[in-house]
Amino acid sequence: PKSIKVTKLTAEILAKKFVELLDPEIRKKALEMATDMNKEDGIQSGLEHFLSALPRDNMLCDVSLLLGEVRLAKFRLGAKRRHLKVCVEVASFLEWTQQQVVSVASRLS
């Protein structure tokens, strides 16, 4: 049956639409649609759609990509438009390196 706006729906129109649903051709098409829908994996399709919309390029660690790995970026270093996206491992390494530099500098003073 042809759709109708909810704001224009009345009891009489609703009753008429229910009668239209009894039409054998509409029932046949509904059964065909139900059969097709049962063949689909709705969860998998939904997940694929969700993942296709993710901005993955903006979510990955720039350093790990240079190393041929794929790691999720958790931090951003640098200016707003020119930042480097880094994962936990890279951030930990940078923190450790900074501590080593400070340690060496304090021993030299």
N, C-alpha and C positions, 0 to 999 in steps of 0.2 A: 504493500500500500504506500501511497505517496505520503511523505512526512508532513507534519503540521506543527506550527509554532505552539509552544506550551501556552502562551498568552491567549491563543485563539481556540484552545481546546475546550470543548463542552462535553457534557455527558452524552448527548446525542451523537456527536462526532466520534467519541471514543467507542460507543456501541457499534457504530457503523464500521469502524476500523477493525474491531474484533470479528465482525461478520466477514469482512474481506479476508481475514487470515484463514478462514475455513476453505477458501478457494483451493482446489487440488493443485493447481499450477504453483501457487505460492508455497504450499506445503512441500511440494516436490523440490523446489529451489531451496527451501529451508533445510531439508534433509541433505541435499547435495552440499550445501555450505557447512553443515554440521560434520559431515563425513570428511570434508577437506580440512576443517579446523582440528578434528581429532588426529589427523596425520601430522600436524605441525607440533613442534616442540616450542611451546610458547615461552618457557623460561629461557631456553637457549637463544631464541630469536630476540627476546627482550634484552638479554645480556649483550648480544652482538650489536644491537642498535645502540645501547648505552655506551659500549666501548668505542664504537665508531665515532661518537660525538665528543669523546674526551680529547682535550688538547695535549696529547702525549708528548709532543716535542717540547712543550713547556714544563713537563713534569720530570724529565730525566736529567741526571747529573751530567753536566758537560764534560767533566774530567773523565768519568767512567766511559763515556762514549769514545773519547780519544784513545782509551786503552782497549777498546774493543769489547767492553762489557756494557750491560744495561742495568743501571741502578736508579732507584727513585731519588730525586732531589728533595732534600729536607730544608736546605738553607740557601739563601741568596747573599752573595758577597758583592759589594761594589755599589755603584750609582744605580738609581732606579731604572733607567733605560739601558744601561750597559752593565748589567750584573752577570755574575757567574753563578750558575746553579750547581750546588754540590751536595753529594750524599753524606750520610753520617760518617762513613769511613774517611772520606777526603777531609771533612771538617775536623775530625779527630786528628788526622795526620798534620793538618795545618796548625792546630792548637799545640800538638806535641813539638812541632818544629819551632814554633814561637817560644815555647818554654825552654827549649835547648839553647836558642840564641840568647835569651835573657840570662840563662845560667852561665854560658860562656862569657858573656859581656861582664857579668858581675865578678867573675874570677879574674878577668883581665884588668879590672879597675883597682 
